[in-house]
Amino acid sequence: MHFFRAKRLIEKSAVFRVLQKMPKGAALHVHDFSILRMDWLVRNVTYRPHCHFCVTRHGALKFRFAHPTPPPPAECSEWVLLEKYRQELRNVTAFDEGLLRNFTLETENPEEAYPDRDVLWSRFQAIFFSISGLVSYAPVFRDYVFRGLQEFWQDNVLYLELRAELLPVYELNGTTHGPEWMVETYRDVASLFKREHPGFVGMKIIYSDHRFKNVSLITESVRMAMQLQTRFPGMVAGFDLVGREDTGHSLHYYRKALTLPAAIGYPLPYFFHAGETDWQGTSVDENLLEALVLNSTRIGHGFALTKHPAVWTELWKKDIPVEVCPISNQVLQLVSDLRNHPAAVLMATGFPMVISSDDPAMFGASGLSYDFYEAFMGIGGRKADLRTLKQLALNSIKYSALQDAEKKAAMETWAKSWDAFVTQLARGRSEKAAV
Ligand SMILES: O=c1[nH]cnc2c1ncn2[C@@H]1O[C@H](CO)[C@@H](O)[C@H]1O
C-alpha cells in the first residue's frame, strides 16, 4: 500500500509506537529544508509580520519577508502582504489548509496525481522553491533548524547529517548571508540545542550542490566544500550532488571537478547520491560505479545496486554502506512494493546499510520512525526482529562522519538508551502477560 494511504494505519499500529520510542541512532540522509513538519511553516512562519507572496508565471508561490515592500521580481505578479490578504479573506482556515497542501506531496490518490516522474519531480522542486523564501529568512532559518533538531530528537534520533545547499539567507532589509554564515548558524543552533538537551550528540553538514549545474560551477562548489571544511572541520563532513539523477548530470560528467581534491592532495569525503532509480541501464546506474571509483564514504539510495554485482561486491569489501530511504523511494521513484525493494536483497545478504528519511516533511512524515516502520515491516521480511532494528541503529552511528572519540561517546549514549528501551519493552510484555 502506498505510504500516503498507509500513514494513518501505520500511526495506529503498536509496531509504530514501539519504533517511535526506540533509540534509532542517527539520521544520515536528510535534506536541509524538509526536516520539519510543514504545518509549522503555515501556522507560525506565514503569520510573522512583513511576509509577502507572489505567484510566478508557472503558478508557483514565492514568499519574501521584506520591509518596505520591494519591487516585484521579474518572474512574478505584484507582492501581496499576506497579513492584509488574510484580513480580506472569508475563510482563512481553508486558505491555510490550501497552503499546507501546497507544501507537501501528500495526496489521497498518488497514482492519479503523479502519473510519471516528470510531474512528480516538478511538483517536488516547486515545493522546495516555494518554501525556500520562508525558510531562508534569517530569523526563520534559525528557528527552523532548532525545531528540526527537536523533531528528530523527539523521535529518539540523537545525531543528524544534513545535505545542505547553503543558499543565501536574507534579512528583512534585503542583505544576505553566505555559506560561512550558514555553517556558523547551524553550528551555533546545534550547540544551543545540545546544551538544552543532554544526550543529543549534534549535527554535521554535507555541503551539496545541484546536478543541473555545469562542471565549472561545480568546480567552484568543490573548492567551497574544501574551504568550508578547513574552516569548520567539526561541522562540514564533505560534499554531495543533489537533484533528480536521471535528468541531471552524471558523476562522470563532473569527473574533473570531483578529482580536484585528490589532485591537490586534499582528502575531501564524498557522500554521493547514486543509483536512485528502478530503471536499469541509464547513467544513474553508472553513477554507482563512479561513486565507488571516487571513494564515496556512503552511497545515497543505491537503489540500482543489486543490478550491479561487481560494484556491490567492491562496496561491500570496502565496507561502504547504502543509505536506504524507503518512503522517499516509494514517493519519488514510484516504487509500489517495498517488500521487493532492492534493499530487501541487500539486507538478506548482510550488506551494510542505514535507514533514513530523505525529505520527511515533503512526504508528510517526520523523524525516522515512519521509514523504520517500512524497513521493518516491508524490507526486513517476516523474520526481522529487535536484532535487525538494533543493527540498523548501530550502523547509523558506525557509518556516521563523527570522529572516533565522538563516535565512541555517541555509541555509549545510544547504548544506554537502548538498554533502557529494551527493559521497558520487556516490562511492557510481562505486564501484558500478567493481565
Ligand atoms: O531523493 C533525492 N534525490 C536527489 N535530490 C534530492 C532528493 N531529495 C531532495 N533532493 C534535492 O535536495 C535539494 C535540497 O537539499 C532539493 O533541491 C532537492 O532537489
The ligand as an ORCA input file, in Angstrom:
! r2SCAN-3c Opt
* xyz 0 1
  O      15.924     11.958     -3.023
  C      16.509     12.934     -3.513
  N      17.360     12.774     -4.556
  C      18.015     13.790     -5.135
  N      17.880     15.047     -4.738
  C      17.054     15.291     -3.710
  C      16.345     14.274     -3.062
  N      15.623     14.851     -2.074
  C      15.880     16.179     -2.113
  N      16.736     16.442     -3.103
  C      17.255     17.746     -3.519
  O      17.884     18.371     -2.443
  C      17.681     19.758     -2.521
  C      17.539     20.257     -1.109
  O      18.700     19.996     -0.400
  C      16.455     19.971     -3.391
  O      16.726     20.918     -4.370
  C      16.168     18.637     -3.991
  O      16.249     18.676     -5.390
*
